[in-house]
Amino acid sequence: MPSNNSRNHVAGAGWSFPVKTDHNGNIALSEGEMSIKDSIRIIVGTAKGERVMQPDFGCEIHEYVFDTIDGTTATLVESCVEEALIKWEPRIDVKDVTAGRAPDEPNKMLIQITYIVRSTNSESNMVYPFYINE
């Protein structure tokens, strides 16, 4: 079985997201599977065209920020998220993406992302909140 350090090395490490400092005042790092979750948040949270030197980086869900939360919008959002993760996060295989209205907040869509970490073959998931201004 690989050691914890080799898993972190394969999964990668980088600045935590959001950027913060550790107890020594240094930039806090995100390692291993947390690095993957941070990367997913960055990919989905970045609108295409937002990065000057990488205009194709990101996800197109931001085009739906003023749409009604319905089945059509949920399907479009699911497709955008899956495409962006397949293109920009090579450490995972996307297993499933589902989106739907948050039960307690009418202008919030919850995007459930289920994926397999390639280096460990372990399944993981996360929920990304997406706010829509209907």
Biotite code that builds the C-alpha atoms (Angstrom):
import biotite.structure as struc

atoms = struc.array([
    struc.Atom([0.000, 0.000, 0.000], chain_id="A", res_id=1, res_name="MET", atom_name="CA", element="C"),
    struc.Atom([1.414, 3.436, -0.897], chain_id="A", res_id=2, res_name="PRO", atom_name="CA", element="C"),
    struc.Atom([2.384, 5.701, 1.931], chain_id="A", res_id=3, res_name="SER", atom_name="CA", element="C"),
    struc.Atom([0.408, 8.831, 2.706], chain_id="A", res_id=4, res_name="ASN", atom_name="CA", element="C"),
    struc.Atom([3.223, 10.956, 1.247], chain_id="A", res_id=5, res_name="ASN", atom_name="CA", element="C"),
    struc.Atom([3.210, 9.098, -2.082], chain_id="A", res_id=6, res_name="SER", atom_name="CA", element="C"),
    struc.Atom([-0.565, 9.534, -2.333], chain_id="A", res_id=7, res_name="ARG", atom_name="CA", element="C"),
    struc.Atom([-0.202, 13.266, -1.744], chain_id="A", res_id=8, res_name="ASN", atom_name="CA", element="C"),
    struc.Atom([2.595, 13.398, -4.301], chain_id="A", res_id=9, res_name="HIS", atom_name="CA", element="C"),
    struc.Atom([0.495, 11.659, -6.950], chain_id="A", res_id=10, res_name="VAL", atom_name="CA", element="C"),
    struc.Atom([-2.606, 13.705, -6.157], chain_id="A", res_id=11, res_name="ALA", atom_name="CA", element="C"),
    struc.Atom([-0.553, 16.899, -5.948], chain_id="A", res_id=12, res_name="GLY", atom_name="CA", element="C"),
    struc.Atom([-0.282, 19.879, -3.704], chain_id="A", res_id=13, res_name="ALA", atom_name="CA", element="C"),
    struc.Atom([-0.753, 23.601, -4.131], chain_id="A", res_id=14, res_name="GLY", atom_name="CA", element="C"),
    struc.Atom([-2.095, 26.694, -2.484], chain_id="A", res_id=15, res_name="TRP", atom_name="CA", element="C"),
    struc.Atom([-5.271, 26.130, -0.527], chain_id="A", res_id=16, res_name="SER", atom_name="CA", element="C"),
    struc.Atom([-8.469, 27.606, -1.887], chain_id="A", res_id=17, res_name="PHE", atom_name="CA", element="C"),
    struc.Atom([-9.490, 30.108, -0.800], chain_id="A", res_id=18, res_name="PRO", atom_name="CA", element="C"),
    struc.Atom([-5.941, 31.337, -0.259], chain_id="A", res_id=19, res_name="VAL", atom_name="CA", element="C"),
    struc.Atom([-5.081, 31.661, 3.437], chain_id="A", res_id=20, res_name="LYS", atom_name="CA", element="C"),
    struc.Atom([-2.077, 31.477, 5.707], chain_id="A", res_id=21, res_name="THR", atom_name="CA", element="C"),
    struc.Atom([-1.048, 28.717, 8.079], chain_id="A", res_id=22, res_name="ASP", atom_name="CA", element="C"),
    struc.Atom([-0.117, 29.139, 11.764], chain_id="A", res_id=23, res_name="HIS", atom_name="CA", element="C"),
    struc.Atom([3.403, 30.287, 10.722], chain_id="A", res_id=24, res_name="ASN", atom_name="CA", element="C"),
    struc.Atom([2.145, 33.014, 8.391], chain_id="A", res_id=25, res_name="GLY", atom_name="CA", element="C"),
    struc.Atom([3.052, 31.058, 5.241], chain_id="A", res_id=26, res_name="ASN", atom_name="CA", element="C"),
    struc.Atom([0.627, 30.363, 2.402], chain_id="A", res_id=27, res_name="ILE", atom_name="CA", element="C"),
    struc.Atom([-1.417, 27.338, 3.474], chain_id="A", res_id=28, res_name="ALA", atom_name="CA", element="C"),
    struc.Atom([-1.100, 24.340, 1.179], chain_id="A", res_id=29, res_name="LEU", atom_name="CA", element="C"),
    struc.Atom([-3.742, 21.898, 0.076], chain_id="A", res_id=30, res_name="SER", atom_name="CA", element="C"),
    struc.Atom([-2.478, 18.339, -0.422], chain_id="A", res_id=31, res_name="GLU", atom_name="CA", element="C"),
    struc.Atom([-3.774, 15.014, -1.672], chain_id="A", res_id=32, res_name="GLY", atom_name="CA", element="C"),
    struc.Atom([-7.496, 14.668, -2.166], chain_id="A", res_id=33, res_name="GLU", atom_name="CA", element="C"),
    struc.Atom([-8.126, 18.107, -0.630], chain_id="A", res_id=34, res_name="MET", atom_name="CA", element="C"),
    struc.Atom([-6.041, 19.524, -3.489], chain_id="A", res_id=35, res_name="SER", atom_name="CA", element="C"),
    struc.Atom([-8.415, 17.826, -5.932], chain_id="A", res_id=36, res_name="ILE", atom_name="CA", element="C"),
    struc.Atom([-11.493, 19.253, -4.196], chain_id="A", res_id=37, res_name="LYS", atom_name="CA", element="C"),
    struc.Atom([-9.918, 22.723, -4.249], chain_id="A", res_id=38, res_name="ASP", atom_name="CA", element="C"),
    struc.Atom([-9.151, 22.297, -7.948], chain_id="A", res_id=39, res_name="SER", atom_name="CA", element="C"),
    struc.Atom([-12.750, 21.288, -8.673], chain_id="A", res_id=40, res_name="ILE", atom_name="CA", element="C"),
    struc.Atom([-14.004, 24.394, -6.844], chain_id="A", res_id=41, res_name="ARG", atom_name="CA", element="C"),
    struc.Atom([-11.617, 26.576, -8.862], chain_id="A", res_id=42, res_name="ILE", atom_name="CA", element="C"),
    struc.Atom([-12.598, 25.008, -12.200], chain_id="A", res_id=43, res_name="ILE", atom_name="CA", element="C"),
    struc.Atom([-16.351, 25.225, -11.588], chain_id="A", res_id=44, res_name="VAL", atom_name="CA", element="C"),
    struc.Atom([-16.109, 28.677, -10.001], chain_id="A", res_id=45, res_name="GLY", atom_name="CA", element="C"),
    struc.Atom([-14.113, 30.216, -12.848], chain_id="A", res_id=46, res_name="THR", atom_name="CA", element="C"),
    struc.Atom([-16.062, 31.589, -15.808], chain_id="A", res_id=47, res_name="ALA", atom_name="CA", element="C"),
    struc.Atom([-14.601, 30.884, -19.230], chain_id="A", res_id=48, res_name="LYS", atom_name="CA", element="C"),
    struc.Atom([-12.722, 33.982, -20.377], chain_id="A", res_id=49, res_name="GLY", atom_name="CA", element="C"),
    struc.Atom([-11.963, 35.077, -16.816], chain_id="A", res_id=50, res_name="GLU", atom_name="CA", element="C"),
    struc.Atom([-8.293, 34.041, -17.005], chain_id="A", res_id=51, res_name="ARG", atom_name="CA", element="C"),
    struc.Atom([-6.480, 36.330, -19.422], chain_id="A", res_id=52, res_name="VAL", atom_name="CA", element="C"),
    struc.Atom([-3.724, 33.904, -20.404], chain_id="A", res_id=53, res_name="MET", atom_name="CA", element="C"),
    struc.Atom([-6.055, 30.862, -20.426], chain_id="A", res_id=54, res_name="GLN", atom_name="CA", element="C"),
    struc.Atom([-9.410, 32.058, -21.807], chain_id="A", res_id=55, res_name="PRO", atom_name="CA", element="C"),
    struc.Atom([-10.732, 28.491, -22.268], chain_id="A", res_id=56, res_name="ASP", atom_name="CA", element="C"),
    struc.Atom([-10.138, 27.590, -18.607], chain_id="A", res_id=57, res_name="PHE", atom_name="CA", element="C"),
    struc.Atom([-13.199, 27.248, -16.421], chain_id="A", res_id=58, res_name="GLY", atom_name="CA", element="C"),
    struc.Atom([-16.823, 26.252, -16.645], chain_id="A", res_id=59, res_name="CYS", atom_name="CA", element="C"),
    struc.Atom([-19.757, 27.660, -18.597], chain_id="A", res_id=60, res_name="GLU", atom_name="CA", element="C"),
    struc.Atom([-22.290, 27.413, -15.738], chain_id="A", res_id=61, res_name="ILE", atom_name="CA", element="C"),
    struc.Atom([-21.992, 31.157, -15.249], chain_id="A", res_id=62, res_name="HIS", atom_name="CA", element="C"),
    struc.Atom([-24.022, 31.619, -18.439], chain_id="A", res_id=63, res_name="GLU", atom_name="CA", element="C"),
    struc.Atom([-27.038, 30.316, -16.484], chain_id="A", res_id=64, res_name="TYR", atom_name="CA", element="C"),
    struc.Atom([-26.804, 32.658, -13.501], chain_id="A", res_id=65, res_name="VAL", atom_name="CA", element="C"),
    struc.Atom([-30.040, 34.449, -14.471], chain_id="A", res_id=66, res_name="PHE", atom_name="CA", element="C"),
    struc.Atom([-31.994, 31.381, -15.607], chain_id="A", res_id=67, res_name="ASP", atom_name="CA", element="C"),
    struc.Atom([-34.876, 29.690, -13.849], chain_id="A", res_id=68, res_name="THR", atom_name="CA", element="C"),
    struc.Atom([-33.950, 26.622, -11.846], chain_id="A", res_id=69, res_name="ILE", atom_name="CA", element="C"),
    struc.Atom([-35.766, 23.894, -13.734], chain_id="A", res_id=70, res_name="ASP", atom_name="CA", element="C"),
    struc.Atom([-34.966, 20.556, -15.340], chain_id="A", res_id=71, res_name="GLY", atom_name="CA", element="C"),
    struc.Atom([-33.520, 22.137, -18.482], chain_id="A", res_id=72, res_name="THR", atom_name="CA", element="C"),
    struc.Atom([-31.163, 24.421, -16.571], chain_id="A", res_id=73, res_name="THR", atom_name="CA", element="C"),
    struc.Atom([-30.115, 21.558, -14.280], chain_id="A", res_id=74, res_name="ALA", atom_name="CA", element="C"),
    struc.Atom([-29.263, 19.382, -17.300], chain_id="A", res_id=75, res_name="THR", atom_name="CA", element="C"),
    struc.Atom([-27.267, 22.186, -18.938], chain_id="A", res_id=76, res_name="LEU", atom_name="CA", element="C"),
    struc.Atom([-25.378, 22.875, -15.702], chain_id="A", res_id=77, res_name="VAL", atom_name="CA", element="C"),
    struc.Atom([-24.613, 19.169, -15.225], chain_id="A", res_id=78, res_name="GLU", atom_name="CA", element="C"),
    struc.Atom([-23.237, 18.962, -18.751], chain_id="A", res_id=79, res_name="SER", atom_name="CA", element="C"),
    struc.Atom([-21.075, 22.103, -18.346], chain_id="A", res_id=80, res_name="CYS", atom_name="CA", element="C"),
    struc.Atom([-19.591, 20.893, -15.071], chain_id="A", res_id=81, res_name="VAL", atom_name="CA", element="C"),
    struc.Atom([-18.830, 17.419, -16.407], chain_id="A", res_id=82, res_name="GLU", atom_name="CA", element="C"),
    struc.Atom([-17.179, 18.801, -19.571], chain_id="A", res_id=83, res_name="GLU", atom_name="CA", element="C"),
    struc.Atom([-15.042, 21.276, -17.608], chain_id="A", res_id=84, res_name="ALA", atom_name="CA", element="C"),
    struc.Atom([-13.849, 18.645, -15.134], chain_id="A", res_id=85, res_name="LEU", atom_name="CA", element="C"),
    struc.Atom([-13.006, 16.156, -17.873], chain_id="A", res_id=86, res_name="ILE", atom_name="CA", element="C"),
    struc.Atom([-10.978, 18.830, -19.659], chain_id="A", res_id=87, res_name="LYS", atom_name="CA", element="C"),
    struc.Atom([-9.230, 20.505, -16.702], chain_id="A", res_id=88, res_name="TRP", atom_name="CA", element="C"),
    struc.Atom([-8.839, 17.949, -13.892], chain_id="A", res_id=89, res_name="GLU", atom_name="CA", element="C"),
    struc.Atom([-6.790, 14.970, -15.134], chain_id="A", res_id=90, res_name="PRO", atom_name="CA", element="C"),
    struc.Atom([-6.473, 13.403, -11.662], chain_id="A", res_id=91, res_name="ARG", atom_name="CA", element="C"),
    struc.Atom([-10.114, 12.260, -11.651], chain_id="A", res_id=92, res_name="ILE", atom_name="CA", element="C"),
    struc.Atom([-12.670, 10.342, -13.664], chain_id="A", res_id=93, res_name="ASP", atom_name="CA", element="C"),
    struc.Atom([-16.081, 11.989, -13.395], chain_id="A", res_id=94, res_name="VAL", atom_name="CA", element="C"),
    struc.Atom([-18.631, 9.372, -12.400], chain_id="A", res_id=95, res_name="LYS", atom_name="CA", element="C"),
    struc.Atom([-21.763, 11.512, -12.048], chain_id="A", res_id=96, res_name="ASP", atom_name="CA", element="C"),
    struc.Atom([-22.902, 15.131, -11.878], chain_id="A", res_id=97, res_name="VAL", atom_name="CA", element="C"),
    struc.Atom([-26.413, 16.005, -10.711], chain_id="A", res_id=98, res_name="THR", atom_name="CA", element="C"),
    struc.Atom([-27.897, 19.434, -10.107], chain_id="A", res_id=99, res_name="ALA", atom_name="CA", element="C"),
    struc.Atom([-31.093, 20.583, -8.471], chain_id="A", res_id=100, res_name="GLY", atom_name="CA", element="C"),
    struc.Atom([-32.668, 23.328, -6.419], chain_id="A", res_id=101, res_name="ARG", atom_name="CA", element="C"),
    struc.Atom([-31.595, 23.567, -2.796], chain_id="A", res_id=102, res_name="ALA", atom_name="CA", element="C"),
    struc.Atom([-34.604, 22.727, -0.618], chain_id="A", res_id=103, res_name="PRO", atom_name="CA", element="C"),
    struc.Atom([-34.047, 25.626, 1.784], chain_id="A", res_id=104, res_name="ASP", atom_name="CA", element="C"),
    struc.Atom([-32.915, 28.367, -0.638], chain_id="A", res_id=105, res_name="GLU", atom_name="CA", element="C"),
    struc.Atom([-34.941, 29.023, -3.802], chain_id="A", res_id=106, res_name="PRO", atom_name="CA", element="C"),
    struc.Atom([-32.078, 30.768, -5.656], chain_id="A", res_id=107, res_name="ASN", atom_name="CA", element="C"),
    struc.Atom([-29.445, 28.140, -4.929], chain_id="A", res_id=108, res_name="LYS", atom_name="CA", element="C"),
    struc.Atom([-28.685, 25.108, -7.050], chain_id="A", res_id=109, res_name="MET", atom_name="CA", element="C"),
    struc.Atom([-26.713, 22.266, -5.495], chain_id="A", res_id=110, res_name="LEU", atom_name="CA", element="C"),
    struc.Atom([-24.366, 20.466, -7.859], chain_id="A", res_id=111, res_name="ILE", atom_name="CA", element="C"),
    struc.Atom([-23.425, 16.983, -6.604], chain_id="A", res_id=112, res_name="GLN", atom_name="CA", element="C"),
    struc.Atom([-20.157, 15.783, -8.185], chain_id="A", res_id=113, res_name="ILE", atom_name="CA", element="C"),
    struc.Atom([-19.104, 12.145, -7.797], chain_id="A", res_id=114, res_name="THR", atom_name="CA", element="C"),
    struc.Atom([-15.690, 11.142, -9.089], chain_id="A", res_id=115, res_name="TYR", atom_name="CA", element="C"),
    struc.Atom([-12.946, 8.519, -8.905], chain_id="A", res_id=116, res_name="ILE", atom_name="CA", element="C"),
    struc.Atom([-9.439, 9.604, -7.888], chain_id="A", res_id=117, res_name="VAL", atom_name="CA", element="C"),
    struc.Atom([-7.243, 7.913, -10.480], chain_id="A", res_id=118, res_name="ARG", atom_name="CA", element="C"),
    struc.Atom([-4.159, 7.517, -8.272], chain_id="A", res_id=119, res_name="SER", atom_name="CA", element="C"),
    struc.Atom([-6.015, 5.663, -5.508], chain_id="A", res_id=120, res_name="THR", atom_name="CA", element="C"),
    struc.Atom([-9.068, 4.375, -7.409], chain_id="A", res_id=121, res_name="ASN", atom_name="CA", element="C"),
    struc.Atom([-11.169, 5.724, -4.544], chain_id="A", res_id=122, res_name="SER", atom_name="CA", element="C"),
    struc.Atom([-14.571, 7.280, -5.006], chain_id="A", res_id=123, res_name="GLU", atom_name="CA", element="C"),
    struc.Atom([-15.230, 10.715, -3.598], chain_id="A", res_id=124, res_name="SER", atom_name="CA", element="C"),
    struc.Atom([-17.863, 13.398, -3.923], chain_id="A", res_id=125, res_name="ASN", atom_name="CA", element="C"),
    struc.Atom([-18.593, 16.993, -3.145], chain_id="A", res_id=126, res_name="MET", atom_name="CA", element="C"),
    struc.Atom([-21.431, 19.473, -3.428], chain_id="A", res_id=127, res_name="VAL", atom_name="CA", element="C"),
    struc.Atom([-20.858, 22.795, -5.157], chain_id="A", res_id=128, res_name="TYR", atom_name="CA", element="C"),
    struc.Atom([-23.391, 25.555, -4.364], chain_id="A", res_id=129, res_name="PRO", atom_name="CA", element="C"),
    struc.Atom([-24.369, 27.668, -7.397], chain_id="A", res_id=130, res_name="PHE", atom_name="CA", element="C"),
    struc.Atom([-26.466, 30.776, -6.880], chain_id="A", res_id=131, res_name="TYR", atom_name="CA", element="C"),
    struc.Atom([-28.973, 31.791, -9.551], chain_id="A", res_id=132, res_name="ILE", atom_name="CA", element="C"),
    struc.Atom([-30.697, 35.167, -9.601], chain_id="A", res_id=133, res_name="ASN", atom_name="CA", element="C"),
    struc.Atom([-34.096, 34.297, -11.042], chain_id="A", res_id=134, res_name="GLU", atom_name="CA", element="C"),
])
